[in-house]
Structure formats: C-alpha cells, structure tokens
C-alpha cells in the first residue's frame, strides 16, 4: 500500500514535466529575400524563384513540410506558391526557404512599374504552412503585411 502512495506523486510530476515540455512554437521572423531569378517566361504565367530568409526564435528545431501562399503587391494579386518541402529549421538561427511563385502575367505590369522605380510597396502574403517537430505537423495560417522596397537598378 505504501508503494502506491509513493507512485502517485511520481506519476503526477512526470505528467507535469512532459506536458510542460510540449510548447507551441513561436512565429518565425522574416528577415530578407535573396537570389531573385526568373525561371520561365510565358504569356499566361511566369515562374519566379527566390530565397526567403527567416529566423527561428524557438529553443528547438522545427521541420517545414508544406507551403500554400498567395502573394499580393499593393493589394493586387501577384501570384501563387504551393510546394512540398522537407526543410529542417535549426533552433535560434537564420535559415532560407526556396520559394517558387507562379506570377499572373495580367497583373505583372501594374505590379512591376512601382518596383522598377524603387518605390516601397505593400507586400501581403496569405495562406497556410505546415510546420512541426518529430513528424507531428500542424497547419498554421500565414498573414503577413509589410512595406518592402525592391530595386531593379
């Protein structure tokens, strides 16, 4: 009987320890974009590749599995990106995500003119990403808005 009374606090403490170790990850912090390249040019759509740099503020590493994003410039639809990944995200470090965007050519001219002259534009990204740890993934909504200056010259 004494053995059972000793085990209850041990079970309780073990449960609290494991429950507190499972944290919801903090949001990744956007830093910069690099390596902007035009992959293919077409009349209906064009493919653009770039690398996005982020910082992981979590004390643990993560895995990025999937992105499904719509990109807008000054509230005009620019394009869509949907990709499967298997990217390991290191803890407390910067990392890059290669992104391929299918650009809608109807809106490219109206979106490109302000960026060619170096004007700041409102970049809006909406969609979902699937991120997780130890092969347990969770879909997280993405809603980013921020001013960005693109320079063609």
N, C-alpha and C positions, 0 to 999 in steps of 0.2 A: 504494500500500500504506500509506503514511503517513496518507493521508486517512481510511482505515478505522480505524486505531488511534486517531485523534483523535475520531472519531464515537462510538465505544463509550462513553467516559466521559460524553459529552453525552447520549446516549440513557439511560444509567443515571441521571444527575442529573435529567433531565426526568421519567423514570418515578417517581423518589422524590418529586419536587415534586408531581406530580399525585396520587399515592397518599396523600400526607400531607394534601393539601387536602380530601380527602373524609373528613369526620368523621361519626360517628353523633351525631345531635342529643341534647342533654341533655334531661331531663324538664322539661316545663312546670310552673311552680309556681302552685298555686291561691292566689288572694288573697281573693276575696269573691264574693257573688252580689247582684244588684240587680234592680229592676223586676219583682218577682213579681206576675203577673197571672193571673187565671182567664179563659181564653179561651172555653171552652164547658163547660157543666154537663150531665151525663147520668146516668141511673140505673146504667148498666154501667160507664161510664168518664167521666172529666173531663180536659180538656186544660189544662195549666198552662204558662205561658211565663215564662221568667226569663233574665237575662243573667249568665253566669259570667265573672268577671274572672280572668285568668291573667297571668303574667309569663314572657317568653321569655328564658332566661339564655344563649342561644346568640349567637355573634358573627355570625350570618347569619339572614336571614329564612326563614320556612317557609310552607307552604300547608296548610290543613286542608281535607280533601276529604269526609270521611265520619265519622259517629259512630254507634255501636250500643251503647247503655248500658242497664243495669238499675240501678235506684236502690232502696236499702233504708234504712229508718229503724228503728233498734234491732233489726236482723236480721229485720224484717218487710218483705215486698215492697211497695214503694210504686207503682212504675210502670216504664215502658219509654220510651226515647227513641231513635229511629232517623231520622237526617237526612242528606241530601246537602248539602254546602257548597262554597263556593269562597271561603274566607276567607284573606286574606293576613295573615300574622303578622309584625310588624316585629321586627327584631333588638334585643335588650336593651331591651325596652319592654313595658308592660302592654297588653293587648287584651281585648276582650269577645267571647264566643261566645253568640249567642242560642240558647236550648235550649227545645224543646217536649217536655213529658213527658205521656204518656198514663197517668193515675193510675187504678189499680184501686180502684173505689169500695168493694169489700168490706173493704179494709184501711184505707181513709181515716180512719174514725172512731177506730180504735185507734191510728193514727199521729198523728192531729190533736190528741188530748187532751193529750199531754205538751208539744206545741209551743205550744198556746194558753196554757199557764201559764208559758212561758219556760224550761222545763227543758232542759238540754243533752241532746241525743240523738246516738247514734252514727249517722253518715251513712256508708253504704257504697255505692260505685259500682264496678260491674264491667262489662267489655265490651271493645270494641275501637274504636280510632280509626285513620283512615288519614291520615297526615301525610307531607309530603315537600317536595322542592325541585326546581325546574326540571322539573316534570311527571314526576318519578320519585317514586312514592309507596310507602310501606311501612306495613303494618298493625302497630299497636303495641297490646299488651294494656294495659288500664286496670284498676288495682286500687287504689282509694283508700278509706281509712278514716280518719275523724276525728270529733271531737266538734264539734257545731255548735249554737249557740243561736239559735232562731227566736223572734221576739217578735211576737205578734199585737196587743199593746196598747202 
